[in-house]
Amino acid sequence: MICTIVHQLTRNLTVEQIKEQGFADYYVDHTTGLWPQAASGVPFSAATFQSTGDPIADLTEDLAAEQKARITYDNILRLVKDDPDVYGAIKFLRAREIVHFQRFGEGLRIVQDHLDSRNFYAFNPAFDKGVNANSNGCCRNGRCRR
């Protein structure tokens, strides 16, 4: 959706408008084609995505990413108040971030509910199944998991 909005806003720009709006450097490299990058000019990279294989760490990362996206949309909304078409689309995307945040939060609670509530950071539940339990079902340190 963002790419469509950018395309619609830039497709009919004149060379003079491109220069006046500070778009010339971008235009030289990409014309009005879409090149995913941060507002700071840092290009998008797959390194942005994090995955550890630990559901608690990964879900916490997902929660943070949704909040960062929501903040970005909040900032865009402050800048596009005068354009109702762009404002409406960005407001929709912001609402999706909120729903995603809520769903990831529910997922995190479900994962945590299925772990030892007194020590759920002691191991990776996706990988270390049963590693911390002895034959009685208690932790090796003597603290019962039940």
C-alpha positions as CSV (number, residue, x, y, z in Angstrom):
1,M,0.0,0.0,0.0
2,I,2.8,2.4,0.8
3,C,4.4,1.8,-2.6
4,T,1.1,2.5,-4.3
5,I,0.7,5.7,-2.4
6,V,4.2,6.9,-3.2
7,H,3.7,6.0,-6.9
8,Q,0.4,7.9,-7.0
9,L,2.1,10.9,-5.4
10,T,5.1,11.0,-7.6
11,R,4.0,9.6,-11.0
12,N,3.2,13.0,-12.6
13,L,6.0,15.2,-11.0
14,T,7.8,17.6,-13.3
15,V,11.6,17.9,-13.2
16,E,11.1,21.3,-11.6
17,Q,8.9,19.9,-8.8
18,I,11.4,17.1,-8.3
19,K,14.2,19.7,-7.8
20,E,12.0,22.0,-5.6
21,Q,10.9,19.2,-3.3
22,G,14.4,17.8,-2.6
23,F,13.7,14.7,-4.6
24,A,16.5,15.1,-7.1
25,D,19.1,12.8,-5.6
26,Y,16.6,10.0,-5.3
27,Y,15.4,10.7,-8.8
28,V,18.9,10.4,-10.2
29,D,19.2,6.8,-8.8
30,H,15.6,5.5,-9.1
31,T,13.6,7.9,-11.3
32,T,10.2,7.7,-9.6
33,G,10.6,3.9,-9.1
34,L,10.2,2.7,-5.6
35,W,13.3,1.9,-3.6
36,P,12.5,0.8,0.0
37,Q,14.5,2.8,2.4
38,A,14.1,4.5,5.8
39,A,13.4,8.2,5.9
40,S,17.0,8.7,6.8
41,G,18.0,7.2,3.5
42,V,19.2,3.8,4.8
43,P,18.1,1.2,2.3
44,F,16.0,-1.8,3.4
45,S,17.9,-4.9,4.2
46,A,16.7,-8.4,5.1
47,A,19.0,-8.0,8.1
48,T,16.2,-6.0,9.5
49,F,14.4,-9.3,10.3
50,Q,15.4,-11.1,13.4
51,S,14.9,-14.7,14.3
52,T,16.5,-16.6,17.1
53,G,14.4,-19.7,17.2
54,D,13.4,-18.9,20.7
55,P,9.7,-18.1,20.7
56,I,9.9,-15.7,23.7
57,A,12.7,-13.7,22.1
58,D,11.1,-13.8,18.6
59,L,7.7,-12.7,19.8
60,T,9.2,-9.9,21.9
61,E,11.1,-8.8,18.8
62,D,7.8,-8.9,16.8
63,L,6.0,-6.8,19.5
64,A,8.8,-4.2,19.2
65,A,8.6,-4.1,15.4
66,E,4.8,-3.6,15.5
67,Q,5.2,-0.7,17.9
68,K,8.0,0.9,15.8
69,A,5.8,0.6,12.7
70,R,2.9,2.2,14.6
71,I,5.1,5.1,15.7
72,T,6.2,5.6,12.1
73,Y,2.6,5.7,10.9
74,D,1.8,8.2,13.7
75,N,4.6,10.4,12.4
76,I,3.4,10.1,8.8
77,L,-0.2,11.0,9.8
78,R,1.1,14.2,11.4
79,L,2.7,15.1,8.0
80,V,-0.2,14.2,5.7
81,K,-3.2,15.8,7.4
82,D,-4.0,17.8,4.3
83,D,-4.3,14.7,2.0
84,P,-7.4,12.7,3.0
85,D,-6.6,9.8,0.6
86,V,-3.1,9.3,2.0
87,Y,-4.3,9.9,5.5
88,G,-7.0,7.3,5.3
89,A,-4.7,4.6,3.9
90,I,-2.0,5.3,6.5
91,K,-4.6,5.3,9.3
92,F,-5.7,1.8,8.0
93,L,-2.1,0.5,8.1
94,R,-1.6,2.0,11.6
95,A,-4.7,0.1,12.8
96,R,-3.3,-3.2,11.4
97,E,-0.1,-2.6,13.4
98,I,-2.2,-2.4,16.6
99,V,-4.0,-5.6,15.8
100,H,-0.7,-7.4,15.0
101,F,0.7,-6.1,18.3
102,Q,-2.3,-7.5,20.1
103,R,-2.0,-10.9,18.4
104,F,1.7,-11.2,19.0
105,G,1.0,-10.3,22.7
106,E,-1.6,-13.1,22.9
107,G,0.9,-15.5,21.3
108,L,3.6,-14.5,23.9
109,R,1.1,-15.1,26.7
110,I,0.2,-18.5,25.3
111,V,3.9,-19.5,25.1
112,Q,4.6,-18.3,28.6
113,D,1.6,-20.1,30.0
114,H,3.0,-23.4,28.7
115,L,6.4,-22.8,30.5
116,D,7.6,-23.0,34.1
117,S,6.1,-19.7,35.3
118,R,8.9,-19.3,37.9
119,N,11.8,-19.7,35.5
120,F,10.7,-19.4,31.9
121,Y,13.9,-17.7,30.7
122,A,16.1,-20.6,31.8
123,F,15.9,-22.4,28.4
124,N,14.8,-22.2,24.8
125,P,11.4,-24.0,24.8
126,A,11.5,-24.7,21.1
127,F,14.8,-26.5,21.4
128,D,15.6,-27.6,25.0
129,K,12.5,-29.7,25.6
130,G,12.9,-31.6,28.9
131,V,16.6,-30.6,29.3
132,N,16.0,-29.0,32.7
133,A,13.9,-31.8,34.2
134,N,15.0,-34.8,36.1
135,S,13.2,-38.2,36.1
136,N,10.7,-36.9,38.7
137,G,9.7,-34.0,36.4
138,C,11.5,-31.5,38.7
139,C,14.3,-29.1,37.7
140,R,17.8,-30.4,38.3
141,N,18.3,-27.7,40.8
142,G,15.6,-29.3,43.0
143,R,12.9,-26.7,42.3
144,C,9.8,-28.5,41.2
145,R,8.2,-27.4,37.9
146,R,4.7,-28.4,39.0
